[in-house]
């Protein structure tokens, strides 16, 4: 993963982003440092959110069930994402230009957990919509609506 290498260290990403943001928006160095920190943390969150989402989909196909959601799929996806986050941060402790922190593992894991919660909420709301549509269009439901 290139994200875990020196190429995407804070020093290297700031060398690219600062001139662009300074040119486009006139951001000074002090404001850039704050923005840069939050951009990097947002990258952590979004990256591990997506990994968790994709792992859920992979386990959903690998361990089929009759339902659209299973705790087993969500738990495996979350645990695998947390493991990858932990190993990634551990790897970064060996690179002089990177720092591996438990705070990033927690942030990454929160992204993974939120992905699983949103999947559950989305699938439940979709199931409720389908059930409501079926109730309206079935003959007994249609007759009740017309009378």
Secondary structure by P-SEA (a helix, b strand, c coil): cccccccccaaaaaaccaaaaaaaccccaaaaaaaaaaaaaaaaaaaaaaaaaaaaaaaaaaccccccccaaaaaaaaaaaaaaaaaaaaaacccccbbbbaaaaaaaaaaaaaaaaaaaaaaaaaaaaaaaaaaaccaaaaaaaac
